[in-house]
Amino acid sequence: MKTRREWLQTMAALSAGALFPRVAGRALQQQAQDPLAAFRAQIGAVPIQTRPLRDNLTMLSGPGGNIVVLHGSDGLVVVDTFVAPAWPKLEESLKALGAPVKFVINTHWHFDHTDNNAAFRAAGATVVAHENTKRRMSKPQRIEMLQLDFPPSPAAALPERVFKEGWKLEANGERVEVSHVAPAHTDTDVIVRYERSNVLHAGDTYFNGRYPLIDWSTGGKIDGMIAAADRLLGMAAADTAIVPGHGPLATKDQLVKYRDMLSAAADRVRKLKAAGKSLEECIAAKPLTDFESDWGSGRYKGDDFVKIVYSSL
């Protein structure tokens, strides 16, 4: 016979075993009920990688694309913010580059680029963005391709300084120029130029080495993506470092290849759509098969990108 202690331990183990499936089941149910929270957690778990670009420019990559930090005695100027769950490790990474953060620039409204606005504002930074970014964040939004719904952002997360065409800043020996582009990835996009360092941050107008998301549900256009790539190419020299919104640091030659892919994909899908083909018929035609090896390694495959192009024409 078991002692009373052994009996109690057995019952406790059995109780825990019975409870765990219920707890795990509730967690899975909550994630199913809140796919946005699950997606945030998935992205937020990605580690941050640090790469120096120039003497006082550093790229942080990981949980929400690529951040660029301009650092020096004038304080930090940060482009984009990662997702909310990444804040503790982002804060640590920024501390290593010096404090305080003076300005945060949002390249567009999407959550993986604006989630930590409130945390930055609470730390004393001024958040800068295009006026459409503030407008989008102030109201409920939906990213149709991701099947995700977003409530309005709290007032503390909204950009404080907005502009229509562009914004400039001189800090830490650098001249920073922020320019709005016509609807491309969304209708809120900006690109950032570091003139003296010969660096461009393209935001999500550029996904290096993969098919991009074009968020047609908030104004994105394939033709605008092509125009944004052309604009970036006009600003870039052969040795310019080009930071994409997602993907590895790029060269001008890589951006040319990306622009050419966008242009060819738009032409092919446009012809099918003009011929009266439905989305399903366009996908079935497999117009992007020859691009798959170069561009299909990311979240989206060729069929997905046909849908994206078709919907954003």
Residue pairs with C-beta under 8 A, 6 or more apart in sequence:
2 10
30 37
31 37
31 38
32 38
35 147
35 148
36 111
36 148
36 149
36 150
39 146
39 148
40 83
40 84
40 85
40 111
40 115
41 85
43 63
43 64
43 83
43 85
43 86
43 112
44 63
44 64
44 82
44 83
44 84
44 85
44 86
45 63
45 85
46 62
46 63
46 86
47 62
47 63
47 89
48 60
48 61
48 62
48 63
48 82
48 86
48 89
48 90
48 93
49 60
49 61
49 62
50 58
50 59
50 60
50 93
51 58
51 59
51 60
51 61
51 249
52 58
52 59
53 59
53 68
53 197
53 199
53 241
53 243
53 249
54 194
54 197
54 198
54 199
54 241
55 197
56 70
56 71
56 72
56 172
56 173
56 174
56 197
57 68
57 69
57 70
57 71
57 174
57 194
57 197
57 199
58 68
58 69
58 71
58 97
59 66
59 67
59 68
59 69
59 243
59 249
60 66
60 67
60 68
60 69
60 82
60 90
60 93
61 67
62 82
62 86
63 82
63 83
63 85
63 86
63 89
63 90
63 112
64 80
64 81
64 82
64 83
64 86
64 112
64 113
64 115
65 80
65 82
65 112
65 113
65 204
65 244
65 245
65 246
66 80
66 201
66 243
66 244
66 245
66 246
66 247
67 78
67 79
67 80
67 81
67 82
67 90
68 78
68 79
68 80
68 192
68 194
68 199
68 201
68 243
69 76
69 77
69 78
69 79
69 94
69 97
70 76
70 77
70 78
70 171
70 172
70 174
70 176
70 194
71 97
71 98
71 172
72 98
72 171
72 172
72 173
73 172
74 102
74 171
74 172
75 98
75 99
75 100
75 101
75 102
75 103
75 171
76 94
76 97
76 98
76 99
76 100
76 101
76 102
76 103
77 101
77 102
77 103
77 104
77 105
77 169
77 171
77 172
77 176
78 94
78 101
78 103
78 104
78 105
78 120
78 125
79 104
79 105
79 107
79 192
79 201
80 104
80 105
80 106
80 107
80 113
80 114
80 203
80 245
81 90
81 104
81 106
81 113
81 114
81 115
81 116
81 117
81 119
81 120
82 90
82 112
82 115
82 116
83 111
83 112
83 115
83 116
84 111
84 115
84 116
84 119
86 116
87 116
87 119
90 116
91 119
94 101
100 123
100 124
100 125
101 120
101 123
101 124
101 125
102 125
102 126
102 171
103 125
103 126
103 127
103 128
103 169
103 171
104 117
104 120
104 125
104 126
104 127
104 128
105 127
105 128
105 129
105 167
105 178
105 190
105 192
106 113
106 114
106 117
106 127
106 128
106 129
106 130
106 133
106 159
106 190
107 113
107 189
107 190
107 191
107 192
107 201
107 203
107 204
107 245
108 130
108 133
108 185
108 186
108 188
108 189
108 190
108 203
108 204
109 129
109 132
109 133
109 136
109 137
109 141
109 186
109 188
109 218
110 143
110 186
110 204
110 215
111 150
113 203
113 204
113 245
114 129
114 133
114 137
114 153
114 157
117 127
117 153
117 156
117 157
117 158
117 159
118 154
118 156
118 157
120 127
121 127
121 156
121 157
121 160
122 156
126 160
126 161
127 158
127 159
127 160
127 161
128 159
128 160
128 161
128 162
128 163
128 167
128 178
129 159
129 161
129 162
129 188
129 190
130 162
130 163
130 164
130 180
130 188
130 189
130 190
131 162
131 163
131 164
132 186
132 187
132 188
132 219
133 159
133 162
133 188
134 158
134 159
134 162
136 186
136 187
136 188
136 218
137 152
137 153
137 157
137 158
137 159
138 152
138 153
138 158
139 152
140 149
140 150
140 151
140 152
141 149
141 150
141 217
141 218
142 148
142 149
142 150
142 217
143 150
143 215
143 217
143 218
144 215
144 216
144 217
144 311
145 213
145 215
145 216
145 217
145 304
145 307
145 308
145 311
146 213
161 167
163 178
163 180
164 180
165 179
165 180
166 177
166 178
166 179
166 180
166 190
167 177
167 178
168 175
168 176
168 177
168 178
169 175
169 176
169 178
170 176
173 196
174 194
174 195
174 196
174 197
175 194
175 195
175 196
176 192
176 193
176 194
176 195
177 192
177 193
177 195
178 190
178 191
178 192
178 193
179 190
179 191
179 192
179 193
180 189
180 190
181 189
181 190
181 191
181 205
181 224
181 227
181 228
181 231
182 221
182 224
182 227
182 228
183 189
183 219
183 220
183 221
183 224
184 205
184 214
184 220
184 221
184 224
184 225
184 227
184 228
185 203
185 204
185 205
185 212
185 213
185 214
185 215
185 220
185 224
185 225
185 228
185 245
186 204
186 215
186 218
186 219
186 220
187 218
187 219
187 220
188 218
188 219
189 203
189 204
189 205
189 228
190 203
191 200
191 201
191 202
191 203
191 205
191 228
191 231
191 232
191 235
192 200
192 201
192 203
193 199
193 200
193 201
193 235
194 200
194 201
197 241
198 237
198 239
198 240
198 241
199 240
199 241
199 242
199 243
200 232
200 235
200 236
200 240
200 241
200 242
200 243
201 243
202 228
202 232
202 242
202 243
202 244
202 245
202 255
203 245
204 212
204 213
204 245
204 246
205 225
205 228
205 229
205 232
205 245
206 212
206 228
206 229
206 232
206 242
206 244
206 245
206 247
206 250
206 255
206 258
207 213
207 244
207 245
207 246
207 247
207 258
207 298
208 244
208 246
208 247
208 248
208 249
208 250
208 254
208 258
209 247
209 248
209 254
209 294
209 295
209 297
209 298
210 246
210 247
210 295
210 296
210 297
210 298
210 299
210 300
211 295
211 296
211 298
211 300
211 301
211 302
211 304
211 305
211 308
212 225
212 246
212 262
212 300
212 308
213 220
213 299
213 300
213 308
214 220
214 221
214 222
214 225
214 308
214 309
214 311
214 312
216 308
216 311
216 312
220 312
221 312
221 313
222 262
222 265
222 266
222 308
222 309
222 312
222 313
223 266
223 313
225 262
226 259
226 262
226 263
226 266
229 255
229 258
229 259
229 262
230 259
232 242
232 255
233 252
233 255
233 256
233 259
236 242
236 252
236 255
237 252
238 252
240 251
240 252
241 249
241 250
241 251
242 249
242 250
242 251
242 252
242 254
242 255
243 249
243 250
244 250
246 298
247 298
250 258
257 294
261 291
261 294
261 295
264 291
265 287
265 288
265 291
265 305
265 306
265 309
266 309
266 313
268 287
268 288
269 282
269 287
269 306
269 309
269 310
269 313
270 313
272 281
272 282
272 285
272 287
272 310
273 282
273 310
273 313
277 285
279 306
279 307
279 310
279 311
282 306
282 310
283 303
283 306
283 307
286 302
286 303
287 306
288 295
288 302
288 305
288 306
289 302
291 302
292 301
292 302
295 302
295 305
296 302
300 308
